[in-house]
Amino acid sequence: MKTRLVLPCLLGSLLLSQAIHAASALVPPKGYYAAVDRRSGEAPACPTVPAPYTGELIFRSKYEGSDSARATLNEESEKAFRTKTAPITEIERGFSRMVMRYMEKGRSGDLECALAWLDAWAEDGALLSTEYNHTGKSMRKWALGSLAGAYLRLKFSSSQPLADYPEQARRIEAWFAKVGQQVVADWSDLPLQQTNNHSYWAAWAAMAAGVATDRRDLFDWAVGQFHVAAGQVDPKGFLPNELKRRQRALAYHNYSLPPLMMIAAFAQANGVDLRGDNDGALGRLASNVLAGVEDPEPFAARAGDEDQDMEDLETDAKFSWLEPYCALYACSPALRERKAEMGPFKNFRLGGDVTRIFDPDEKSPRSTVGKRD
């Protein structure tokens, strides 16, 4: 009789555990709970809100006219792209800066300005057009990841800075949810040969928005995209669809790591450990990239004997993924020292001050701000 009862009891416990997990509110890594620093002084005057972008998301690509590797910059099309997307870039960078200033100095003016900017875009339903091209839907997911990623610091801070702004918070989070749903629609069901770093960044956007709005569907979609990404990593730590970028293969392997590391860190905070996917694919990818920075020849060989363009890798912010990486893995003392020399990392694509979130004791005086890819 006891033997027959064991299996039902175990199954019941497992189902109960899963039900509790599913019902739990989504949370970010613990660094997002940091209190606001309180200092004296007044915030600068609030700049004019960038005009909410409500038009068609149809933009020229900076690689327009390039071959299948899409690795040759077209300066004319890049200029047109920068001009048309300027309001989106402005709110991404501006909101991130204001949140960082508020968290560091506690000036109410910075908080009120940041929320006013975001609320204006939320009220106008910006970035929700269903008329878009590939570059347009890319801009949508980049913007969502930037904005929701920074907003998380306000929503979860132990100082509760949003407590006095419930209506603005409600409108902003409802907008995040709508944009997140559209990002999922934009990037779902792609054939494997077209699933690359863009899908990983879309998944990070969905993860950030999902936690900001407690939307389990967005969280689960992001985790699902991570599974796809991990499944693409081969035994040597290469991503086949990033090898297609030829001379920029190493740079795009590196560019794939920030969203994947952030997703893994957020998943872990919610009881989902993704480090074992595909026999440790994420760690294998990271190790291969770090080795490639020291010796790019293996990437050159796998990318069709193309010498690797190392220019992007000279920017420290490109390695902001080291912060969540060293929170997820046991980084060596040498790598931690290298990280400290390069940081602190401030990358608006990941919501701002990544070092303060994952390694708040790091006091390096240097700082970097991520650039658009």
PLY file of the C-alpha trace (Angstrom):
ply
format ascii 1.0
element vertex 373
property float x
property float y
property float z
element edge 372
property int vertex1
property int vertex2
end_header
0.00 0.00 0.00
2.81 2.44 0.88
4.57 1.77 -2.43
1.40 2.50 -4.42
0.98 5.82 -2.57
4.50 7.17 -3.19
4.16 8.03 -6.89
0.79 9.86 -6.58
2.18 11.86 -3.67
5.31 12.83 -5.61
3.25 13.82 -8.65
0.94 15.84 -6.46
3.86 17.69 -4.89
5.36 18.40 -8.31
2.09 19.74 -9.69
1.64 21.89 -6.58
5.16 23.27 -6.96
4.53 24.10 -10.63
1.24 25.77 -9.79
2.89 27.92 -7.10
5.66 28.89 -9.52
3.17 29.83 -12.23
1.17 31.93 -9.79
4.20 33.80 -8.43
4.71 37.39 -9.51
7.61 37.81 -11.91
10.67 39.49 -10.46
14.03 40.80 -11.72
17.47 39.94 -10.32
18.06 41.30 -6.82
20.13 44.28 -8.00
16.96 45.94 -9.27
15.73 46.32 -5.68
18.47 48.82 -4.85
17.34 51.89 -2.96
17.57 55.35 -4.46
20.59 57.35 -3.31
19.46 60.57 -1.64
21.54 63.68 -2.27
20.96 67.41 -2.31
20.57 69.60 -5.36
18.02 70.27 -8.06
17.56 68.36 -11.27
18.17 70.16 -14.55
15.16 71.49 -16.45
13.18 68.71 -18.13
13.94 68.64 -21.87
11.09 68.63 -24.35
9.60 65.20 -24.84
10.76 63.63 -28.12
7.80 63.54 -30.50
6.08 60.16 -29.96
6.76 58.01 -33.01
3.37 56.77 -34.20
4.09 56.44 -37.93
4.97 53.45 -40.03
8.05 51.62 -38.85
9.64 51.53 -42.28
13.29 52.60 -42.27
16.29 52.16 -44.54
18.96 49.75 -43.36
22.48 50.96 -42.72
23.61 47.86 -44.66
21.46 48.70 -47.67
23.04 47.35 -50.85
25.35 44.97 -48.99
25.68 41.34 -50.00
24.18 38.46 -48.03
26.71 38.96 -45.23
25.19 42.38 -44.52
28.50 43.57 -43.18
29.29 46.59 -45.39
28.08 49.95 -44.12
26.13 52.19 -46.52
26.83 55.72 -45.25
23.98 57.34 -47.18
21.32 54.93 -45.95
22.72 55.06 -42.43
22.32 58.84 -42.42
18.70 58.51 -43.58
18.11 55.86 -40.93
19.57 58.02 -38.14
17.51 61.02 -39.17
14.17 59.22 -39.31
14.68 57.23 -36.13
16.07 60.18 -34.12
13.03 60.50 -31.79
13.22 56.81 -30.91
16.92 57.01 -30.20
16.41 60.17 -28.16
13.83 58.65 -25.84
15.85 55.46 -25.40
19.02 57.27 -24.41
17.27 60.12 -22.58
15.04 57.93 -20.44
17.97 55.71 -19.52
20.09 58.71 -18.49
17.30 60.22 -16.38
16.67 56.94 -14.57
20.38 56.55 -13.84
20.59 60.13 -12.55
17.55 59.64 -10.37
18.81 56.38 -8.89
22.19 57.96 -8.18
21.03 61.35 -6.86
17.40 60.93 -5.83
16.23 64.20 -7.39
12.47 64.15 -7.94
12.81 66.31 -11.05
14.69 63.55 -12.88
12.02 61.01 -11.96
9.13 63.26 -12.98
10.79 64.11 -16.29
11.53 60.45 -17.07
7.93 59.44 -16.37
6.56 62.39 -18.36
8.56 61.31 -21.39
7.44 57.70 -21.18
3.83 58.59 -20.37
3.60 60.81 -23.45
4.67 57.94 -25.70
2.31 55.57 -23.90
-0.68 57.90 -24.26
-0.06 58.32 -27.98
0.41 54.59 -28.56
3.90 55.03 -30.03
5.79 52.19 -31.71
2.62 50.16 -32.31
2.30 50.45 -36.09
1.62 47.19 -37.89
3.18 48.67 -41.03
6.88 47.88 -40.77
9.91 46.39 -42.47
12.73 44.40 -40.90
14.59 47.50 -39.75
11.37 48.91 -38.32
10.49 45.90 -36.24
14.11 45.81 -35.11
13.80 49.36 -33.83
10.61 48.43 -31.98
12.20 45.62 -30.02
15.40 47.54 -29.30
13.37 50.44 -27.93
11.19 48.21 -25.78
14.21 46.49 -24.25
15.88 49.82 -23.53
12.82 51.47 -21.99
11.40 48.53 -20.05
14.89 47.57 -18.89
15.44 51.00 -17.34
11.89 51.21 -15.97
12.47 48.02 -13.97
14.87 49.93 -11.70
12.05 52.29 -10.78
9.36 49.65 -10.42
11.30 47.34 -8.13
13.47 49.74 -6.13
12.96 49.30 -2.40
12.45 53.08 -2.25
9.20 52.64 -4.24
9.64 55.75 -6.40
6.52 54.98 -8.43
4.19 54.98 -5.42
3.20 58.60 -5.99
2.59 58.12 -9.72
0.08 55.25 -9.99
-1.77 56.52 -13.07
1.37 57.15 -15.06
2.75 53.76 -14.07
-0.50 52.09 -15.11
-0.48 53.74 -18.56
3.19 53.03 -19.13
2.91 49.38 -18.17
-0.20 48.89 -20.30
1.76 50.34 -23.23
4.74 48.08 -22.52
2.41 45.09 -22.61
1.00 46.14 -26.00
4.41 46.77 -27.51
5.61 43.47 -26.04
2.75 41.59 -27.66
3.61 43.15 -31.00
7.28 42.26 -30.59
6.25 38.66 -30.01
4.11 38.76 -33.14
6.97 40.34 -35.11
9.55 37.71 -34.22
7.59 34.48 -33.76
7.73 31.40 -35.99
10.82 32.39 -37.95
12.60 29.58 -39.80
15.75 28.51 -37.99
18.02 29.84 -40.73
16.60 33.33 -40.09
16.77 33.19 -36.30
19.76 35.22 -35.19
20.79 38.00 -32.82
17.67 40.00 -33.69
15.50 37.27 -32.21
17.61 37.22 -29.06
17.22 40.98 -28.62
13.48 40.63 -29.22
13.42 38.00 -26.48
15.23 40.33 -24.08
12.65 43.04 -24.85
9.82 40.61 -24.13
11.52 39.49 -20.92
11.99 43.05 -19.66
8.42 44.00 -20.55
7.07 40.74 -19.13
8.67 41.31 -15.73
7.73 45.01 -15.73
4.06 44.10 -16.35
3.97 40.66 -14.69
3.01 39.05 -17.98
3.89 35.37 -17.79
3.16 34.92 -21.52
5.92 37.38 -22.45
8.30 35.77 -19.97
7.59 32.28 -21.33
8.05 33.43 -24.94
11.44 34.92 -24.06
12.51 31.69 -22.39
11.33 29.76 -25.45
13.46 31.95 -27.71
16.42 31.34 -25.44
15.94 27.60 -25.91
16.07 28.12 -29.67
19.21 30.23 -29.38
20.95 27.70 -27.15
20.04 24.96 -29.58
21.87 26.84 -32.33
25.20 26.89 -30.49
27.41 24.15 -31.92
29.85 22.02 -29.87
32.65 24.54 -30.42
30.58 27.52 -29.32
29.71 28.99 -32.72
26.37 30.34 -33.94
25.86 29.38 -37.60
23.69 32.38 -38.46
26.26 34.80 -37.02
29.06 33.12 -38.97
27.20 34.30 -42.07
28.30 37.84 -41.19
31.77 36.89 -42.46
34.25 39.58 -41.41
31.91 40.64 -38.60
31.18 37.10 -37.36
33.05 37.54 -34.08
31.47 40.94 -33.47
28.00 39.51 -33.97
28.69 36.52 -31.74
29.65 39.04 -29.09
26.55 41.11 -29.88
24.37 38.03 -29.30
25.58 37.62 -25.73
24.06 40.67 -23.93
20.40 39.71 -24.51
21.04 36.02 -23.87
22.85 36.73 -20.59
20.11 39.08 -19.43
17.41 36.52 -20.23
19.31 33.84 -18.32
19.75 36.14 -15.31
16.07 37.08 -15.27
14.98 33.48 -15.73
17.17 32.39 -12.82
15.59 35.08 -10.63
12.27 33.36 -11.34
13.41 29.83 -10.63
14.32 28.83 -14.20
17.96 27.82 -14.74
18.90 28.06 -18.42
22.62 27.44 -18.05
22.30 23.74 -18.81
20.51 24.21 -22.13
22.19 22.24 -24.94
24.99 21.01 -22.69
25.88 24.43 -21.36
25.55 26.32 -24.64
25.53 29.82 -23.12
28.78 29.30 -21.24
30.32 27.64 -24.28
29.37 30.59 -26.49
30.79 33.09 -23.99
34.07 31.18 -23.63
34.44 30.98 -27.40
33.88 34.72 -27.80
36.39 35.59 -25.06
38.94 33.31 -26.71
38.13 34.87 -30.09
38.88 38.35 -28.81
42.37 37.15 -27.94
42.78 35.11 -31.14
40.17 35.69 -33.87
41.67 33.14 -36.26
39.15 30.36 -35.43
36.32 32.76 -36.24
38.04 33.81 -39.45
38.38 30.16 -40.48
34.75 29.31 -39.72
33.49 32.48 -41.45
35.00 31.64 -44.83
38.60 32.69 -44.24
37.51 36.28 -43.61
39.78 38.41 -41.44
37.67 39.65 -38.54
36.71 43.30 -38.17
37.73 44.06 -34.60
36.62 47.71 -34.48
33.35 47.03 -32.63
35.20 44.97 -30.07
37.38 47.92 -29.10
34.39 49.52 -27.33
34.19 48.36 -23.71
30.38 48.66 -23.58
30.17 45.84 -26.09
31.17 43.56 -23.23
28.44 44.66 -20.82
27.27 41.05 -20.87
30.18 40.27 -18.53
28.16 41.63 -15.62
25.28 39.12 -15.79
27.79 36.46 -16.93
29.85 36.79 -13.76
26.64 36.74 -11.72
25.60 33.49 -13.39
28.97 31.75 -13.53
32.08 31.50 -11.36
34.28 33.94 -13.27
38.01 33.61 -12.75
39.87 36.32 -10.77
41.58 37.35 -14.01
38.27 37.85 -15.81
36.82 39.75 -12.86
39.85 42.03 -12.87
39.46 42.55 -16.60
35.77 43.35 -16.12
36.61 45.90 -13.44
39.14 47.58 -15.74
36.59 47.83 -18.56
33.66 48.95 -16.43
31.50 50.16 -14.98
29.23 49.27 -17.88
26.44 51.65 -18.83
24.55 50.28 -21.81
21.15 51.78 -22.61
20.25 48.70 -24.66
20.22 46.77 -21.37
18.45 49.46 -19.38
21.36 51.60 -18.25
23.85 50.96 -15.46
24.43 47.22 -15.74
27.32 47.24 -13.27
25.26 48.88 -10.53
22.67 46.13 -10.96
24.94 43.09 -11.01
28.09 44.24 -9.23
27.20 47.31 -7.11
30.46 47.17 -5.15
32.50 47.87 -8.29
33.73 51.47 -7.98
35.81 51.85 -11.13
35.82 55.52 -12.25
35.42 54.73 -15.93
32.09 54.45 -17.70
30.87 53.63 -21.17
27.56 54.08 -22.92
26.43 51.53 -25.47
26.04 52.49 -29.10
23.44 51.25 -31.53
24.22 48.14 -33.56
0 1
1 2
2 3
3 4
4 5
5 6
6 7
7 8
8 9
9 10
10 11
11 12
12 13
13 14
14 15
15 16
16 17
17 18
18 19
19 20
20 21
21 22
22 23
23 24
24 25
25 26
26 27
27 28
28 29
29 30
30 31
31 32
32 33
33 34
34 35
35 36
36 37
37 38
38 39
39 40
40 41
41 42
42 43
43 44
44 45
45 46
46 47
47 48
48 49
49 50
50 51
51 52
52 53
53 54
54 55
55 56
56 57
57 58
58 59
59 60
60 61
61 62
62 63
63 64
64 65
65 66
66 67
67 68
68 69
69 70
70 71
71 72
72 73
73 74
74 75
75 76
76 77
77 78
78 79
79 80
80 81
81 82
82 83
83 84
84 85
85 86
86 87
87 88
88 89
89 90
90 91
91 92
92 93
93 94
94 95
95 96
96 97
97 98
98 99
99 100
100 101
101 102
102 103
103 104
104 105
105 106
106 107
107 108
108 109
109 110
110 111
111 112
112 113
113 114
114 115
115 116
116 117
117 118
118 119
119 120
120 121
121 122
122 123
123 124
124 125
125 126
126 127
127 128
128 129
129 130
130 131
131 132
132 133
133 134
134 135
135 136
136 137
137 138
138 139
139 140
140 141
141 142
142 143
143 144
144 145
145 146
146 147
147 148
148 149
149 150
150 151
151 152
152 153
153 154
154 155
155 156
156 157
157 158
158 159
159 160
160 161
161 162
162 163
163 164
164 165
165 166
166 167
167 168
168 169
169 170
170 171
171 172
172 173
173 174
174 175
175 176
176 177
177 178
178 179
179 180
180 181
181 182
182 183
183 184
184 185
185 186
186 187
187 188
188 189
189 190
190 191
191 192
192 193
193 194
194 195
195 196
196 197
197 198
198 199
199 200
200 201
201 202
202 203
203 204
204 205
205 206
206 207
207 208
208 209
209 210
210 211
211 212
212 213
213 214
214 215
215 216
216 217
217 218
218 219
219 220
220 221
221 222
222 223
223 224
224 225
225 226
226 227
227 228
228 229
229 230
230 231
231 232
232 233
233 234
234 235
235 236
236 237
237 238
238 239
239 240
240 241
241 242
242 243
243 244
244 245
245 246
246 247
247 248
248 249
249 250
250 251
251 252
252 253
253 254
254 255
255 256
256 257
257 258
258 259
259 260
260 261
261 262
262 263
263 264
264 265
265 266
266 267
267 268
268 269
269 270
270 271
271 272
272 273
273 274
274 275
275 276
276 277
277 278
278 279
279 280
280 281
281 282
282 283
283 284
284 285
285 286
286 287
287 288
288 289
289 290
290 291
291 292
292 293
293 294
294 295
295 296
296 297
297 298
298 299
299 300
300 301
301 302
302 303
303 304
304 305
305 306
306 307
307 308
308 309
309 310
310 311
311 312
312 313
313 314
314 315
315 316
316 317
317 318
318 319
319 320
320 321
321 322
322 323
323 324
324 325
325 326
326 327
327 328
328 329
329 330
330 331
331 332
332 333
333 334
334 335
335 336
336 337
337 338
338 339
339 340
340 341
341 342
342 343
343 344
344 345
345 346
346 347
347 348
348 349
349 350
350 351
351 352
352 353
353 354
354 355
355 356
356 357
357 358
358 359
359 360
360 361
361 362
362 363
363 364
364 365
365 366
366 367
367 368
368 369
369 370
370 371
371 372
